[in-house]
Each structure stands twice: as structure tokens, then as C-alpha cells.
Amino acid sequence: MRTYLKHIAKTQLLGIVDTKIDHLNEKVFLLKRSGDTLFKNFGINKYFISKDLIFPDALQLEDQLAKLEHLKKRISKIDLYKKSNIVEFGSLVITNLAIYFISGGFGLVEINGDKIYAISLASEMGKVLEGKIVGDKIDYKERTIEIIDIF
């Protein structure tokens, strides 16, 4: 059951990443096309002036795209059947308070009625959970979190 939940979570997150990648690709395309029009309409030789100086937003978007592509590769490599004794990247962590999928910072994702927090290890909660094992109890923000299982 939990492996199925991890599979659905992974698939849904990859869908979210793909949607974001498509959206950013469209923005980059439109920015570059508007830049080409600008160069053409004003007779600017695009080989002498860097578009990066005129359209820094395109550089920023391309950087975001590269990060999303990297995250997509990492999420794609998550082993659905790996049963780990320690919280690490790719873990599905069942606690007494919530379910966490250590994958990428996407926040709350609802899957088949289950609420799962897709978080990165760099997040505050990710740092709290990293390296913990089943049975560990963590005092966090006036609550006690107990790790019930890790997949």
C-alpha cells in the first residue's frame, strides 16, 4: 500500500515538474522571440550585442529551467521499492502527525485522499527529519513527532 502511495506521489510530482518546465519553456520562447523582433525592427546587429544584457529575465528563466530539469532527474531516480531504515532523499516518511515525501519542495499534495507533504532536505522540516530512524521522537515547534515508518 505504501509503495503504491510513493509511486503515485512520485508520478504526481513529476507531472508538476513537467508542467512547470513547459510553462518556463514557453516564457523563454516568448522572451527570445520578442528579442528577435526588437533586434530586427531597430536594425540592431544581434551578433554585436548580447541578448543577455537586454533580456536578463531570459537568463533567470533558463537558470530555473536547469534547476527543474535537475530536480526531475533526481525524482525520476527515486527507487520505489527501497525500504530504508533512515530518512534520506526519496524516503516516504510516516509520522504520527503527517506523511512526508522527501523529494522536492512542492508543499502539500493530496493523493487518493491522503495529504502528503513533498519537501526537500533543505527545508526546515527536511533538516529535522534527515537521518532519523523509525521510532525516533523529535520535539519540533511545541509538538512531538514520532517516526512510525520509512519507505
C-alpha positions in Angstrom: 0.0 0.0 0.0 2.7 2.5 1.0 4.8 1.6 -2.1 1.8 2.4 -4.2 1.4 5.7 -2.4 5.1 6.5 -3.0 4.6 5.6 -6.7 1.6 7.9 -7.0 3.4 10.7 -5.2 6.5 10.4 -7.4 4.3 10.3 -10.6 2.3 13.4 -9.5 5.4 15.3 -8.6 7.0 14.5 -11.9 3.8 15.8 -13.5 4.0 19.1 -11.5 7.7 19.5 -12.6 6.8 18.8 -16.2 4.1 21.4 -16.1 6.5 24.0 -14.6 9.1 23.1 -17.2 6.6 23.6 -20.1 5.5 26.9 -18.6 9.0 28.2 -18.3 9.9 27.0 -21.8 7.0 28.9 -23.2 8.1 32.1 -21.4 11.7 31.7 -22.6 10.5 31.2 -26.2 8.3 34.3 -26.0 11.1 36.4 -24.5 13.5 35.3 -27.1 11.0 35.9 -29.9 10.3 39.4 -28.7 14.0 40.0 -28.6 14.5 38.8 -32.1 11.7 41.2 -33.2 13.3 44.1 -31.3 16.7 43.4 -33.0 15.0 43.2 -36.4 12.8 46.2 -36.0 15.5 48.5 -34.8 18.2 47.2 -37.0 20.4 46.1 -34.1 23.0 43.5 -35.1 22.4 40.7 -32.6 25.9 39.4 -33.0 27.4 42.6 -31.5 25.1 43.0 -28.5 24.4 40.2 -26.1 20.7 39.5 -25.6 21.6 38.6 -22.0 22.3 42.3 -21.4 18.9 43.3 -22.9 16.8 40.4 -21.6 18.2 39.3 -18.2 14.8 37.7 -17.4 15.6 35.0 -20.1 18.8 34.1 -18.3 16.9 33.8 -15.0 14.2 31.6 -16.5 16.8 29.4 -18.2 18.5 29.0 -14.8 15.2 28.0 -13.2 14.7 25.5 -16.1 18.1 23.9 -15.5 17.2 23.5 -11.7 13.9 22.0 -12.6 15.4 19.6 -15.1 18.0 18.5 -12.4 15.2 18.0 -9.9 13.2 16.0 -12.4 16.2 13.7 -12.9 16.7 13.2 -9.2 13.0 12.5 -8.6 13.0 10.1 -11.6 15.8 8.1 -9.9 13.9 7.5 -6.7 13.7 3.8 -6.1 10.0 3.0 -5.2 10.9 -0.4 -3.6 13.8 0.7 -1.5 13.0 0.2 2.2 15.3 2.4 4.1 15.9 2.5 7.8 16.9 6.1 7.7 15.3 9.3 6.4 17.0 10.4 3.2 16.2 11.8 -0.3 13.4 9.6 -1.8 12.0 8.5 1.6 8.3 8.4 2.3 8.2 9.1 6.0 5.1 8.2 8.0 4.8 10.1 11.3 2.1 10.5 13.9 1.3 13.9 12.5 1.8 13.7 8.8 3.3 11.9 5.8 6.4 13.4 4.2 7.9 12.6 0.8 11.5 13.7 0.8 11.8 14.8 -2.8 11.4 18.4 -3.7 9.8 21.5 -2.1 6.3 21.3 -3.5 4.3 21.5 -0.3 1.0 19.8 0.3 -0.1 17.3 -2.3 -3.3 15.3 -2.0 -3.1 11.8 -3.3 -6.1 9.5 -3.1 -7.4 11.3 -0.1 -4.0 11.2 1.7 -2.3 14.5 2.4 1.4 14.3 1.7 4.0 17.0 2.2 6.5 16.9 -0.6 9.6 18.6 1.0 13.2 18.9 0.2 16.0 18.0 2.6 17.0 21.7 2.5 13.6 22.7 4.1 13.3 23.2 7.8 11.3 20.0 8.3 13.6 18.2 5.9 16.6 19.1 8.1 14.7 17.9 11.2 13.8 14.5 9.6 17.1 13.8 7.8 19.0 10.9 9.3 16.2 9.9 11.7 15.1 6.3 12.1 11.8 4.5 12.9 10.8 5.1 16.5 12.7 8.4 16.8 10.8 11.2 18.6 11.5 14.8 17.7 10.4 17.8 19.6 9.6 20.4 17.0 7.7 23.7 17.5 6.0 22.5 20.7 4.9 19.2 19.2 6.4 15.7 19.4 6.8 14.0 16.0 7.3 10.2 16.1 8.6 8.4 13.0 6.3 5.4 12.5 7.7 4.1 9.2 10.0 4.9 6.4 9.7 3.7 2.8 
